Amino acid sequence: MKIALFISDKIGIKLYNFLRKNNKNVILIVSRNKNILNYFKNTKTNTVFYKKNKNDDIIVKELIDKNIDLSIVFKFCILPKKIWNLPKYKTINMHYSLLYSYSGPNPVEWQIHNKEKESGVSIVFISNKIDNGPIIVQEKINIVNKSITKVKNELDILGRKCILEAINLIEKYKKEVPIIKSIYIY
């Protein structure tokens, strides 16, 4: 399976390295952060700088030319449908909350602010509504009395595991991936 990663920070680099270590074929990196793209200069992975709504056609061409099967989005801006709907198995998003609660940006900060007892990682197919697509994988952690940094570190590790599990499910079931419902009561 040929994978494209849409990433914007060092956690995305950790995700890339984790996927490569687990024999996943990441062949395209798209980022809005030039420092992140510089990391990939000495690898055989293709890179594209993303300018929101300015080079969408270049991204589409890359996805087609590289025959991308699956795109993964993490901490990225909202992509137009012509990008996220293009890969064979579409695009999945890694989100740090138990969706469908705390969608959108900064979910960890809001969960801690609201004194939630649990957080987690949700891997969802991207849809027309933000963080509202079908959930493929969801895992939770306890966040009571933990700092934002501690929670984010735990979610980073859990997120990589969940992404790998989601990719494996997509590889196994193709378009008939068993979808779960959120187990979070809100």
C-alpha positions as CSV (number, residue, x, y, z in Angstrom):
1,M,0.0,0.0,0.0
2,K,1.4,3.4,-1.0
3,I,0.9,6.0,1.7
4,A,1.1,9.8,1.8
5,L,1.5,11.6,5.1
6,F,0.2,15.2,5.6
7,I,2.2,16.4,8.7
8,S,3.3,19.6,10.2
9,D,5.5,18.9,13.2
10,K,8.1,16.6,14.7
11,I,5.4,14.2,15.9
12,G,4.7,13.6,12.2
13,I,8.3,12.7,11.7
14,K,8.1,10.2,14.5
15,L,5.0,8.8,12.9
16,Y,6.9,8.5,9.5
17,N,9.8,6.7,11.2
18,F,7.4,4.4,13.1
19,L,5.5,3.4,9.9
20,R,8.8,2.8,8.0
21,K,10.1,0.6,10.9
22,N,6.8,-1.4,10.6
23,N,7.3,-1.9,6.8
24,K,4.7,0.6,5.7
25,N,5.4,2.2,2.3
26,V,5.3,6.0,3.0
27,I,6.3,7.5,-0.3
28,L,5.0,11.1,-0.1
29,I,5.3,13.7,2.6
30,V,3.1,16.9,2.3
31,S,3.8,19.6,4.9
32,R,3.2,23.3,5.4
33,N,6.4,23.4,7.4
34,K,9.7,23.8,5.4
35,N,11.7,22.6,8.4
36,I,9.8,19.3,8.4
37,L,10.4,18.9,4.6
38,N,14.1,19.5,5.2
39,Y,14.3,16.4,7.4
40,F,13.3,14.3,4.4
41,K,16.0,15.7,2.0
42,N,18.3,12.7,2.5
43,T,15.6,10.1,2.2
44,K,14.0,8.6,-0.8
45,T,10.6,9.9,0.2
46,N,9.1,12.6,-2.1
47,T,8.0,15.8,-0.5
48,V,5.7,18.7,-1.4
49,F,5.2,22.0,0.3
50,Y,1.5,22.7,0.9
51,K,0.2,26.2,0.3
52,K,-3.5,26.0,1.4
53,N,-5.8,26.5,-1.6
54,K,-2.8,27.6,-3.8
55,N,-1.2,24.4,-5.0
56,D,-4.0,21.9,-4.6
57,D,-3.6,20.8,-8.2
58,I,0.0,20.0,-7.6
59,I,-1.0,17.8,-4.6
60,V,-3.6,16.1,-6.7
61,K,-1.1,15.4,-9.4
62,E,1.4,14.0,-6.9
63,L,-1.3,11.7,-5.4
64,I,-2.2,10.4,-8.9
65,D,1.4,10.2,-10.2
66,K,2.5,8.3,-7.1
67,N,-0.6,6.1,-7.2
68,I,-1.3,6.8,-3.5
69,D,-3.6,4.2,-1.9
70,L,-4.1,6.0,1.5
71,S,-3.4,9.4,2.9
72,I,-2.9,10.1,6.6
73,V,-3.5,13.5,8.1
74,F,-2.2,14.6,11.4
75,K,-2.2,18.1,12.8
76,F,-2.9,19.6,9.4
77,C,-5.2,22.2,7.9
78,I,-8.6,21.2,6.4
79,L,-8.0,19.7,3.0
80,P,-10.4,20.1,0.1
81,K,-12.4,17.1,-0.9
82,K,-10.6,16.7,-4.2
83,I,-7.5,15.9,-2.2
84,W,-8.8,13.7,0.7
85,N,-11.2,11.8,-1.5
86,L,-8.7,10.9,-4.2
87,P,-6.6,8.0,-2.8
88,K,-8.0,4.5,-3.4
89,Y,-8.8,4.0,0.3
90,K,-9.4,7.7,1.0
91,T,-7.8,9.6,3.8
92,I,-7.7,9.0,7.5
93,N,-7.1,11.5,10.3
94,M,-5.4,10.9,13.7
95,H,-7.2,13.0,16.4
96,Y,-6.4,13.3,20.0
97,S,-9.8,12.9,21.6
98,L,-12.5,10.3,22.0
99,L,-14.5,11.5,19.0
100,Y,-17.1,12.7,18.6
101,S,-16.3,14.9,21.5
102,Y,-13.6,17.6,21.4
103,S,-13.4,17.8,17.6
104,G,-11.3,20.6,16.1
105,P,-8.0,22.1,17.2
106,N,-6.4,21.9,20.7
107,P,-8.6,19.0,22.0
108,V,-6.1,18.0,24.7
109,E,-6.0,21.5,26.2
110,W,-9.8,21.6,26.3
111,Q,-10.1,18.1,27.9
112,I,-7.7,19.1,30.7
113,H,-9.4,22.5,31.1
114,N,-12.7,20.7,31.5
115,K,-11.3,18.2,34.0
116,E,-12.1,15.2,31.9
117,K,-11.1,11.8,33.3
118,E,-10.2,10.2,29.9
119,S,-8.8,11.1,26.6
120,G,-7.7,9.0,23.7
121,V,-6.9,8.7,20.1
122,S,-9.5,8.3,17.3
123,I,-8.6,7.3,13.8
124,V,-11.3,8.4,11.4
125,F,-12.0,8.6,7.8
126,I,-12.1,12.2,6.7
127,S,-15.6,13.4,5.8
128,N,-17.3,16.6,4.9
129,K,-17.6,17.6,8.6
130,I,-14.5,18.2,10.8
131,D,-13.6,15.2,12.9
132,N,-16.9,13.5,12.2
133,G,-16.1,10.7,9.8
134,P,-16.5,7.0,10.6
135,I,-14.2,5.8,13.4
136,I,-11.8,3.0,12.5
137,V,-9.8,2.7,15.7
138,Q,-10.3,4.3,19.1
139,E,-8.2,3.8,22.2
140,K,-8.4,5.7,25.5
141,I,-6.1,6.7,28.4
142,N,-6.7,8.1,31.9
143,I,-5.7,11.8,32.1
144,V,-6.5,12.5,35.8
145,N,-3.8,14.6,37.4
146,K,-1.6,14.6,34.3
147,S,0.0,17.7,32.7
148,I,-0.7,18.6,29.1
149,T,2.8,17.5,28.2
150,K,2.4,14.1,29.8
151,V,-1.0,13.5,28.2
152,K,0.3,14.6,24.8
153,N,3.4,12.3,25.1
154,E,1.1,9.3,26.0
155,L,-1.2,10.2,23.1
156,D,1.7,10.4,20.7
157,I,2.8,6.9,21.5
158,L,-0.8,5.6,21.4
159,G,-1.5,7.4,18.2
160,R,1.3,5.7,16.3
161,K,-0.1,2.3,17.5
162,C,-3.6,3.2,16.5
163,I,-2.5,4.5,13.0
164,L,-0.7,1.2,12.4
165,E,-3.8,-0.8,13.5
166,A,-6.0,1.3,11.2
167,I,-3.6,0.8,8.2
168,N,-3.6,-3.0,8.9
169,L,-7.4,-3.0,9.0
170,I,-7.6,-1.1,5.7
171,E,-5.1,-3.5,4.1
172,K,-7.0,-6.5,5.4
173,Y,-10.6,-5.4,4.6
174,K,-10.0,-2.8,1.8
175,K,-13.1,-0.6,1.5
176,E,-15.1,-2.8,3.9
177,V,-13.3,-1.7,7.0
178,P,-15.3,-2.5,10.1
179,I,-16.3,0.8,11.6
180,I,-16.8,1.3,15.3
181,K,-18.9,3.8,17.1
182,S,-17.5,6.1,19.7
183,I,-17.5,4.5,23.1
184,Y,-17.3,7.9,24.8
185,I,-20.4,9.1,26.5
186,Y,-20.9,12.8,26.4
